[in-house]
Amino acid sequence: RELSERFVGNLGAAMFLLLPAFAAGLHLVYWNRRLRYTEHLVFALHLHALWFLALALTLPEIPWLGGLAFFAVPLYSVLAMKRVYGGRWWALLLRAAIVTLLYAVTMAFALAGVGLVALLG
């Protein structure tokens, strides 16, 4: 029980590091758009705010609300990327897949680090 509390307690620090990593992934796949890193960071903040809202909607354990959040997150994320970055759909979906893969790998390392800190702390 204490281990899980320490794990959850350190998740905020992990998200503090994951957000700029997500923006760096966007900056990497959209290097030809001549946008500054801070512009990608603002977009990453926007998306993460929606993702946390969707996560909060799943907490009451209302099945249809969780299902709505599950489908709304990827749909909204891709539509937001289309609105902000433009481009063709196939290129957008490819870039979204690359950013998702990079983010998943980064998140795996971050969660492993949080687990290690929780074990040692």
DRENPA-3360 file (N, C-alpha, C; in nm, 2 decimals, always signed):
BEGIN
1 = RELSERFV = +0.08/-0.12/+0.00/+0.00/+0.00/+0.00/+0.09/+0.13/+0.00 ~ +0.19/+0.13/+0.08/+0.28/+0.24/+0.09/+0.35/+0.26/-0.04 ~ +0.39/+0.15/-0.10/+0.46/+0.16/-0.23/+0.37/+0.22/-0.34 ~ +0.25/+0.18/-0.34/+0.16/+0.24/-0.44/+0.13/+0.38/-0.42 ~ +0.13/+0.43/-0.29/+0.11/+0.57/-0.26/+0.23/+0.65/-0.31 ~ +0.35/+0.59/-0.29/+0.47/+0.66/-0.33/+0.48/+0.67/-0.48 ~ +0.43/+0.56/-0.55/+0.43/+0.56/-0.69/+0.34/+0.67/-0.75 ~ +0.22/+0.67/-0.70/+0.12/+0.77/-0.74/+0.17/+0.91/-0.70;
9 = GNLGAAMF = +0.23/+0.93/-0.59/+0.29/+1.06/-0.55/+0.39/+1.11/-0.64 ~ +0.47/+1.02/-0.71/+0.57/+1.07/-0.80/+0.53/+1.08/-0.94 ~ +0.40/+1.04/-0.97/+0.36/+1.05/-1.11/+0.36/+1.20/-1.16 ~ +0.33/+1.29/-1.08/+0.33/+1.43/-1.12/+0.47/+1.48/-1.17 ~ +0.57/+1.43/-1.10/+0.71/+1.47/-1.15/+0.73/+1.40/-1.29 ~ +0.68/+1.28/-1.31/+0.70/+1.21/-1.44/+0.63/+1.29/-1.55 ~ +0.51/+1.33/-1.52/+0.43/+1.41/-1.62/+0.50/+1.54/-1.65 ~ +0.56/+1.60/-1.55/+0.64/+1.72/-1.57/+0.75/+1.70/-1.67;
17 = LLLPAFAA = +0.80/+1.58/-1.67/+0.91/+1.55/-1.77/+0.85/+1.50/-1.90 ~ +0.74/+1.43/-1.90/+0.68/+1.38/-2.02/+0.62/+1.48/-2.11 ~ +0.57/+1.59/-2.06/+0.51/+1.69/-2.14/+0.61/+1.76/-2.24 ~ +0.73/+1.80/-2.19/+0.83/+1.86/-2.28/+0.88/+1.75/-2.38 ~ +0.88/+1.62/-2.34/+0.93/+1.52/-2.43/+0.83/+1.50/-2.54 ~ +0.70/+1.51/-2.51/+0.59/+1.50/-2.61/+0.61/+1.62/-2.71 ~ +0.63/+1.74/-2.66/+0.66/+1.86/-2.74/+0.78/+1.84/-2.83 ~ +0.88/+1.78/-2.77/+1.01/+1.75/-2.85/+0.98/+1.65/-2.97;
25 = GLHLVYWN = +0.89/+1.55/-2.94/+0.85/+1.46/-3.05/+0.78/+1.53/-3.16 ~ +0.69/+1.62/-3.12/+0.62/+1.70/-3.22/+0.71/+1.79/-3.30 ~ +0.81/+1.85/-3.23/+0.91/+1.93/-3.29/+0.99/+1.85/-3.39 ~ +1.02/+1.73/-3.36/+1.10/+1.64/-3.44/+1.02/+1.60/-3.57 ~ +0.90/+1.56/-3.56/+0.82/+1.52/-3.68/+0.77/+1.63/-3.76 ~ +0.76/+1.75/-3.70/+0.72/+1.87/-3.78/+0.83/+1.97/-3.79 ~ +0.95/+1.93/-3.81/+1.07/+2.02/-3.82/+1.06/+2.11/-3.94 ~ +0.99/+2.07/-4.04/+0.98/+2.14/-4.17/+0.87/+2.25/-4.16;
33 = RRLRYTEH = +0.80/+2.26/-4.05/+0.69/+2.36/-4.04/+0.75/+2.50/-3.98 ~ +0.88/+2.50/-3.95/+0.94/+2.62/-3.90/+0.87/+2.68/-3.77 ~ +0.82/+2.59/-3.69/+0.76/+2.64/-3.57/+0.86/+2.63/-3.46 ~ +0.85/+2.71/-3.36/+0.94/+2.71/-3.25/+0.90/+2.60/-3.15 ~ +1.00/+2.55/-3.07/+0.97/+2.45/-2.98/+0.85/+2.49/-2.88 ~ +0.85/+2.62/-2.84/+0.75/+2.67/-2.75/+0.61/+2.66/-2.81 ~ +0.60/+2.67/-2.94/+0.47/+2.65/-3.00/+0.42/+2.51/-2.99 ~ +0.51/+2.42/-3.01/+0.48/+2.27/-2.99/+0.45/+2.25/-2.85;
41 = LVFALHLH = +0.52/+2.31/-2.75/+0.49/+2.29/-2.61/+0.35/+2.34/-2.57 ~ +0.31/+2.46/-2.63/+0.17/+2.51/-2.60/+0.07/+2.41/-2.65 ~ +0.09/+2.35/-2.77/+0.00/+2.25/-2.83/+0.00/+2.13/-2.74 ~ +0.12/+2.08/-2.69/+0.13/+1.97/-2.60/+0.05/+1.99/-2.47 ~ +0.06/+2.11/-2.42/-0.02/+2.15/-2.30/-0.16/+2.14/-2.32 ~ -0.21/+2.19/-2.44/-0.35/+2.18/-2.48/-0.40/+2.04/-2.48 ~ -0.32/+1.95/-2.55/-0.36/+1.81/-2.56/-0.36/+1.74/-2.43 ~ -0.26/+1.76/-2.35/-0.25/+1.70/-2.22/-0.36/+1.74/-2.13;
49 = ALWFLALA = -0.41/+1.87/-2.14/-0.52/+1.91/-2.06/-0.64/+1.83/-2.09 ~ -0.67/+1.81/-2.22/-0.78/+1.73/-2.26/-0.77/+1.59/-2.22 ~ -0.65/+1.53/-2.23/-0.63/+1.39/-2.18/-0.65/+1.38/-2.03 ~ -0.61/+1.47/-1.95/-0.64/+1.47/-1.81/-0.78/+1.49/-1.78 ~ -0.85/+1.57/-1.86/-1.00/+1.58/-1.84/-1.07/+1.45/-1.87 ~ -1.02/+1.39/-1.98/-1.08/+1.26/-2.02/-1.05/+1.15/-1.91 ~ -0.93/+1.16/-1.85/-0.90/+1.07/-1.75/-0.99/+1.09/-1.62 ~ -1.01/+1.22/-1.59/-1.10/+1.25/-1.48/-1.24/+1.20/-1.50;
57 = LTLPEIPW = -1.28/+1.21/-1.63/-1.42/+1.16/-1.66/-1.44/+1.01/-1.63 ~ -1.33/+0.93/-1.64/-1.34/+0.79/-1.61/-1.34/+0.75/-1.47 ~ -1.31/+0.85/-1.38/-1.30/+0.82/-1.24/-1.44/+0.78/-1.17 ~ -1.55/+0.84/-1.21/-1.68/+0.80/-1.15/-1.72/+0.66/-1.19 ~ -1.65/+0.60/-1.28/-1.68/+0.46/-1.32/-1.82/+0.45/-1.38 ~ -1.86/+0.54/-1.46/-1.98/+0.54/-1.54/-1.94/+0.48/-1.68 ~ -1.99/+0.36/-1.71/-1.93/+0.29/-1.83/-1.94/+0.38/-1.96 ~ -2.05/+0.44/-1.99/-2.06/+0.51/-2.12/-1.97/+0.63/-2.12;
65 = LGGLAFFA = -1.94/+0.69/-2.00/-1.86/+0.81/-2.00/-1.71/+0.77/-2.02 ~ -1.67/+0.65/-1.97/-1.54/+0.60/-1.99/-1.52/+0.57/-2.14 ~ -1.62/+0.51/-2.20/-1.62/+0.47/-2.34/-1.61/+0.60/-2.43 ~ -1.68/+0.70/-2.39/-1.68/+0.82/-2.47/-1.54/+0.88/-2.46 ~ -1.48/+0.88/-2.34/-1.34/+0.94/-2.33/-1.24/+0.86/-2.40 ~ -1.26/+0.72/-2.40/-1.17/+0.63/-2.47/-1.17/+0.66/-2.62 ~ -1.28/+0.69/-2.68/-1.29/+0.72/-2.83/-1.26/+0.87/-2.86 ~ -1.29/+0.96/-2.77/-1.28/+1.10/-2.79/-1.13/+1.14/-2.79;
73 = VPLYSVLA = -1.05/+1.08/-2.71/-0.91/+1.12/-2.69/-0.83/+1.11/-2.82 ~ -0.83/+0.99/-2.89/-0.75/+0.98/-3.01/-0.82/+1.07/-3.13 ~ -0.95/+1.07/-3.13/-1.02/+1.14/-3.24/-0.99/+1.29/-3.22 ~ -1.00/+1.35/-3.10/-0.97/+1.49/-3.08/-0.83/+1.52/-3.11 ~ -0.74/+1.43/-3.06/-0.59/+1.46/-3.08/-0.56/+1.47/-3.23 ~ -0.61/+1.38/-3.31/-0.58/+1.38/-3.45/-0.64/+1.50/-3.52 ~ -0.76/+1.53/-3.48/-0.83/+1.65/-3.54/-0.76/+1.78/-3.50 ~ -0.71/+1.79/-3.37/-0.63/+1.90/-3.33/-0.50/+1.91/-3.40;
81 = MKRVYGGR = -0.44/+1.80/-3.43/-0.31/+1.80/-3.50/-0.34/+1.85/-3.64 ~ -0.45/+1.81/-3.70/-0.48/+1.85/-3.84/-0.51/+2.00/-3.84 ~ -0.57/+2.05/-3.74/-0.61/+2.20/-3.73/-0.48/+2.28/-3.71 ~ -0.39/+2.24/-3.63/-0.27/+2.31/-3.59/-0.16/+2.30/-3.70 ~ -0.14/+2.18/-3.75/-0.02/+2.15/-3.83/-0.06/+2.14/-3.98 ~ -0.19/+2.11/-4.01/-0.23/+2.09/-4.15/-0.17/+1.97/-4.21 ~ -0.17/+1.98/-4.35/-0.11/+1.87/-4.42/-0.21/+1.76/-4.47 ~ -0.16/+1.67/-4.54/-0.25/+1.56/-4.59/-0.27/+1.46/-4.48;
89 = WWALLLRA = -0.39/+1.39/-4.49/-0.43/+1.30/-4.38/-0.33/+1.18/-4.36 ~ -0.28/+1.13/-4.47/-0.19/+1.01/-4.46/-0.06/+1.06/-4.39 ~ -0.01/+1.17/-4.42/+0.11/+1.22/-4.35/+0.09/+1.26/-4.21 ~ -0.03/+1.31/-4.18/-0.07/+1.34/-4.04/-0.08/+1.22/-3.96 ~ -0.14/+1.12/-4.01/-0.16/+0.99/-3.94/-0.02/+0.92/-3.92 ~ +0.07/+0.93/-4.02/+0.20/+0.87/-4.00/+0.27/+0.95/-3.89 ~ +0.27/+1.08/-3.89/+0.34/+1.16/-3.79/+0.28/+1.14/-3.65 ~ +0.15/+1.13/-3.65/+0.08/+1.10/-3.52/+0.12/+0.96/-3.47;
97 = AIVTLLYA = +0.14/+0.86/-3.55/+0.18/+0.73/-3.51/+0.33/+0.74/-3.46 ~ +0.41/+0.81/-3.52/+0.55/+0.82/-3.48/+0.56/+0.89/-3.34 ~ +0.48/+1.00/-3.33/+0.48/+1.07/-3.20/+0.43/+0.98/-3.09 ~ +0.32/+0.91/-3.12/+0.26/+0.81/-3.02/+0.37/+0.71/-2.98 ~ +0.44/+0.66/-3.08/+0.54/+0.55/-3.04/+0.65/+0.61/-2.96 ~ +0.70/+0.73/-3.00/+0.80/+0.80/-2.92/+0.75/+0.83/-2.78 ~ +0.63/+0.87/-2.77/+0.57/+0.91/-2.64/+0.55/+0.78/-2.55 ~ +0.51/+0.67/-2.61/+0.49/+0.55/-2.54/+0.63/+0.49/-2.48;
105 = VTMAFALA = +0.73/+0.50/-2.56/+0.86/+0.46/-2.52/+0.91/+0.55/-2.40 ~ +0.89/+0.68/-2.42/+0.93/+0.77/-2.32/+0.85/+0.75/-2.19 ~ +0.72/+0.72/-2.20/+0.64/+0.70/-2.09/+0.68/+0.57/-2.02 ~ +0.72/+0.47/-2.09/+0.76/+0.35/-2.03/+0.88/+0.37/-1.94 ~ +0.98/+0.44/-2.00/+1.10/+0.47/-1.92/+1.07/+0.56/-1.80 ~ +0.98/+0.66/-1.82/+0.94/+0.74/-1.70/+0.87/+0.66/-1.59 ~ +0.78/+0.57/-1.63/+0.71/+0.49/-1.53/+0.80/+0.40/-1.46 ~ +0.90/+0.34/-1.54/+1.00/+0.26/-1.47/+1.08/+0.34/-1.37;
113 = GVGLVALL = +1.11/+0.46/-1.41/+1.19/+0.55/-1.32/+1.10/+0.58/-1.19 ~ +0.98/+0.61/-1.21/+0.89/+0.63/-1.10/+0.88/+0.51/-1.01 ~ +0.87/+0.40/-1.07/+0.86/+0.27/-0.99/+0.99/+0.25/-0.91 ~ +1.10/+0.28/-0.97/+1.23/+0.27/-0.91/+1.24/+0.37/-0.79 ~ +1.20/+0.49/-0.81/+1.20/+0.59/-0.70/+1.11/+0.55/-0.59 ~ +0.99/+0.49/-0.63/+0.90/+0.44/-0.53/+0.96/+0.33/-0.45 ~ +1.03/+0.24/-0.51/+1.09/+0.13/-0.44/+1.20/+0.17/-0.35 ~ +1.28/+0.26/-0.39/+1.40/+0.31/-0.32/+1.36/+0.41/-0.21;
121 = G = +1.25/+0.48/-0.23/+1.21/+0.59/-0.14/+1.13/+0.54/-0.03;
% end
